[in-house]
Amino acid sequence: MEYTLAIDNAPETIPGGTGILLVHPSTGETDRIDTEFLGTDTDHMLIVSTRTSAREVEQKLEHYAVDESKATILDTLSVERGYTRRQADHIRYVTAPDNLEEVVEKTRQFLEETEGKRRISVDSVTEMAYYADEDSAREAVEDLLALLVEYDAVGLFHLAEGVHDEEVLAGYRDLFDGTIDLTQDGTVYTSF
């Protein structure tokens, strides 16, 4: 299955099973790229949010006019932060932000329950490593990439550049089919 990719300086389409790494400055404005990725040529999307609550994700989707009826949000933070968890069909919760096995399992469930073109956004790998550890985050990313291949889906994984050492960053770059580098001024460079 081919997916349209509406991102500057990137290929027009990518095949199912493709994982893309979005490398950005810690304070980089990633929402534009994330919502362009999610909102194009999609039947169902899963936003794995390890950085913001489900409510903040909903606000982002609304602001960028992404069709929220296609979105499922996996909120890993609300339990940890003591926020009220509003039960809804399109919002799922993880028991703790460091429970990466549960993140992978709930992603598998989403892929099993949906059909058609599925996109997954993981925002962010950096936060996964912060709450768990670098090795656990990498293992979870590898498991999620394998799910993309198994279910013919595509994924965009956020990684804050200045937080990880060069060896770790290079290791992540090697895992992915494509990389998008976002500079502080919003310039986009890609490698596929």
Beta strands, then each sheet from edge to edge (+ up, - down):
strand 1: 2-4
strand 2: 13-15
strand 3: 19-24
strand 4: 44-49
strand 5: 71-75
strand 6: 91-93
strand 7: 118-123
strand 8: 154-160
strand 9: 178-182
strand 10: 188-191
sheet 1: 1+ 2-
sheet 2: 6+ 5+ 4+ 7+ 8+ 3+ 9+ 10-
end
